[in-house]
Amino acid sequence: MPPIKLCDRIRQELLDIIKANRNIKDYKLPSERMLSIKFNASRPSVRVAYQKLIKQGYVEVVHGKGYFIKNNDKSVGGKNRIKLHMLFITPSLKTAFMQQIYSGIMEFCEKNNIDVSIKITEETLKKEKQILELAFYSNYDGVILFPIDNEYYNETLLKISISKYPLVIIDRYLKALNLSFISTDHYNAMIDVIKYLHLKGYKKPVFATHESSLATAVEERINGYNTGLLKYYGSVKNSNLLILKSNNRDYVYKSIKDFLQKNPATDALIITDVYLSTAYSAITELNIPTPERLRVVVFDNEISFAERKAIRPYIIEQDGKNIGYYAAHYVYKQIMGDKQIQTKKFPIKIIGDENE
């Protein structure tokens, strides 16, 4: 990582002061002389930092008096306050769930006159790290991050955690870092799903999923699933879980097909939406009628009308809009000085078969 320029360090110091004192009328900022002593910097370096903040609308200079926070005569909600700018970093915006999260973020930010930018990592760890570095050393006031991998900790995330930079993580809990976190309550969601299937009379459910190491969301789903099986079915068997070690379509197709052939009593298949079309191809190849002999239960409402009509699945719907809304809310609280770590988990909604 390239070293931080001295003028940028000074500018960040001034931004912290501005955020902490934006509501104080006629707040005077440190003089060039004071900052040059504190940072062992030349006056020109300090002046460059101030000029950037003046250009960005954070600071105004009063000749003969010094530098002052600009437009701080109104309250935080007033029309003349300094406008905040958040960044949402996400692997993609292709799914309805991601779009709902973004919708929730936008709703909060529009209510509070906050600008929002979005950066797509395209499932690439290198790009995620680059975007985080850009956010941390730029003019963004806070970041909402949907990480790619819960086992990956780059030095920028460590710096953010230590520096208390406003940031909220969505969906993937980073265990080693003390950061605010919002997600679906994946553990209790799976208990609810098993309860629902049990009440509907299903005897042999199976959960086809990634390995638990991929993400905390997957780990929590598996743990909740096993807890539900013990509670409502009395035992957990190997035939209740199918671990998919690759997203390769041919591999997923063969794995699901082989599993159903070896376990013909399976009457409910729980999968994520990314596996739905592949799973249905395997089910069709085996001539298993849905839902008469096998009920498909799918995470996220991503399926088309035609697929829904043909498969008649139960749908596990996550509350993406509230997840996004509260992620933005918690970043805003951090920007305004509340550094308390916040965590929140939302329940799921199970959408049944409308033909039943």
N, C-alpha and C positions, 0 to 999 in steps of 0.2 A: 504494500500500500504506500503511495507517495506521501511524504511528510506534509503536514498541514501548514499552509503559509501563515506567517505571523499575523498578517492583516486579517486573515480569516479567523484566527483564534481571538483576536481583539473584537472582531465583529460579533462572534458568537457570545462573548462575554457581555457585550452591549445588548444583544438580543435578549439574553437572560434577564438583564436589569429592566429592559423595556417591558417584558412579559409580566414581571413581578410588580411593576409600578405603573402600569398603563392607565390606571384609574385615578392617579394622583394629579391634581391640577398643577400645571406649570412645573412638572418634575424636571429638574436639571440633571443632565448626565455628567459623568466624570470628564474633567478637562483633558485636553491633549497631553498636558504635562503629567497629570496623575497616571494616565494610562501608559505613557512612555516609561515612567519609573517602574510601574507594576510589571510590565512585560519586558523590561530592558530593551525597549524598541525606540526607533527614531520617531520624531514627530511626523515625518511623511508617511510612515507605516500606519500610524494612528489616524492620520487625516484620510488615507485611502479607505480605511474601515468605515469612518464616518460618512464619507462621500457615497459609499455603496448604500448605506442605510438611509441617507437623504434621498437618493435616487429611487429607492424602494418605497419611500413614503413613511418610514418609521420615525425619522428624526427631522427636526428643523433647526436651523442655526439662527440665532439672534445676535447680530453683530455687536460686539462690545460686551456681551453677556455670556455667550457660550452655546452649548448644544442642549436641546430640550426634546422630550418625547412629543411627537406631533399628534394633534387631534386627540388629546387625552382629556378634553373637557366634558366628554359624555361618559355615561356608564358603559359597562361591558356590552350591554345590549343596544346601546345608542347607535344612531345611523352614522356617526362620524368616528366610530372606533376603528382601530387598525384591523384590517381584514385578515383573517387567518387563512392558511392554506394547508390542507391535509393531502397526503398521498396514500392511495390504495394500491398495494402490490399484490398481484394474484397470478396463479399459474395460467388462468385463461378466463374468458367470459363466455365460453361456449354453452355452458349448461344453464338450465333454468335456476338451479340453486345459486350459482355464482351471480347471476343477473338479479336475483332477489336480494342477495347480500348487498350488491352495489346500489340497488333501489333504496334499501334501508339507510345506507350511508348517505346517499343523496338527500333523502327526506330530512334527516337530522341536520345536515349541513345547510340546506336551503332555509330551514326554519331559523338557523342561527347565523345566516349571512356568511357562510364559510365557503371558500373555493375548494374544489376537489380535483385532483389529477389522478390518473390511473396509469399504471405501468404493468405490462404483461411479461412474466418471466418465461413463458412457453415451456414450463416443466424443466428448466435448465438451472442447475444450482449455481453455475458460474454467473449467469445473467442475474439471478436473484441477489447474489452478493454484490455485483456491480451496481444494481439499482439501489440497494440498501446504503452503499457507500455514498452514492450521489445524494440520496435523501438526507443522510446524516450530516454531510458537509455542505448542504445547500440551504435554500431559504424555506424549506418546508417546516411548518410548526410541529407537525406530528405525523406518524405513519400507522396505517392499518396493514398488517401483513398476514396473508394466507400462505404459509410456508409450503415448500414442496416436500420436505422430508423432516420428520421429527428427530432424526438421529444426527442431523448435520448442524454444527455450530461454527459459523465463521467468526473471525475476529471482530467484524463490524457489529454483529449481534452482541458479542461480549462487551464491546465498548458502550453500546446502547444501554445494556443492562446496568453497567457500572455508572454511567453518566446520568441515568434517570431521564434520558431523552423520551419524550412522549411517544409511546408505542403500545399497540394492542395486537396480540396474536389471535388469529381465528382458526378454530378447528384442530390444529395440531399443537398440543401442549409440549413446550420445550422444557423437559424436566430439570435440567441443570441451571436454568436461567429464571431469575425472579422477575417475571414479566406478567402484565395483565393478560387475561385469556378469556375468550368467549367461544362457545361452541354449542352444538346439540348435546343433550345428555345421552350420549351413546350407550352407556351402561344400562340405564333404566329404560331406554328405548327398546333394547333387545328383550329385556324382561317383559315389557308390555306386549311386544310382538308374540312372544311365546305364550303368554297368558291368553292373548286373542286367539291364537291357533288352537290352543287347548280347549277353550270355550266353544270353538267352532267344530270340535270333534276330530281334529287331525291327530294322528297317532305317531307318525314317523317323519318329523321335520329334519331338514338338513340345511346348514348354512354354508354356502360356497363363497369364500372370501380370500383376500390377500393374506399374506403372512402378517402376524401381529407386529413385527418389527418395522413394517412400512410406515405406520403412523399410530399415534396414541388413539385416534378415533377407531381404528381397526382393533387395536388391543382391547379397548373398552367394550366394543361390540361383542368380541369373542367372550370376554369375561362375563358380560351381562347375559349373553346367550346361554352359557354354561350354567349360570346361576338360575336362569329361568327354567332350564331343563330339569335341574335338581328339584326346584320348587314345585313345578307342575307335572313333571313326568317321572320324578323319583330317581333318575339316573342320567349319566352322560356317557354316550357310547361313541366309538370311532365312526360309526355309521351316521352320526349326527353332524359331522364337520368335514368339509372338503376344502383343504388349503390349496389355493391356486398360486403356484410359485412364479408364474409368468403371465403377462398380459397378451402374449401372442395368441391370435385368434385360433389357430389350428390346435395349439396346446390346450386352450380353454375348452374348445369343442370336444376334443378327445377325452379330456379329464371328466367333464360332466357326463358325456355319453357312457364312458366306462363305469363311472360311479353308479349311474342309474341302472345299468345292466346288472351290476353286482349287488345292488340294493333295490330290488323291484318293489319293496314295500314302502319306499319313500313316497309320501303323499303331499309334502309341502317343501318347496325349494326357495330359500331366501337368498337373494343376490343383490348386487348393486346394479344400477341402470346400465353401466358400461358393458356388463356381461349379458344383458337381456337378449339381444338378437342372436348372439352365439349360442346361448343356452336354449333358446327356442328352436334353433336349427337342430340341435342335438335331440331335443324332445320330439320334434317332428319326425326325425329320421328313425326314432325308436317306436313311432306310432303310438305315443302315449297321449291320450286325449286330455286337454286342459279346459276347464279345471276339474273335470269329472274324476280323473285318476291322480292328477298332480296339480296342486295349486302353486302358482308362482307368486312370490312375495318380493317386491322390488323396492329398494331404497331410491327415493327421489322420483318426482313426477315428470320424467323426461320422455315418456313413450308417446307415440303417435296415436291418433284415434283408431286407426286400423289395427295397430298392435293391441291396443286395449280391448277392442272388440273381439279379436281372435284369441287372445291369451286370457282375458278376464282376470287380471292379477289383483292382489291386494297391494296397495301402495303405501309405503312409509314416507310421509312428507315431513321434511325438516322446515323449521321456521326461519328461513334465510333472511327475510326482511327485518325481523327483530334482532337477529344476530348482527346484521350490518348496522342497524340503528344504534344499538348499544355499544358496538365497537367504536363508532364515531363519538358517541357520548362520553365514553371513558377516555378516549384520546383528548377530547376537549377539556375534561376535568383535569387531566394531567397538565395540559398547556396552561390552565388557569391556576396551577400551583398545588393541586391535590395529588400528591405523589403516592398515595395509598394504592397497593396492588389490588386490583379488582378481578374477580372471576364470576362468570355467570354461565349457566347451562340451561338450554331450553328443551322442553318436552317435544316429542314428535306427535303427529296425528296419523292415525291409520285410516285409510280410505278403503272401504269395503267394495265388494262387487255390487254394482247397481242393479244387476239382474237377480240378485238373491232376494 
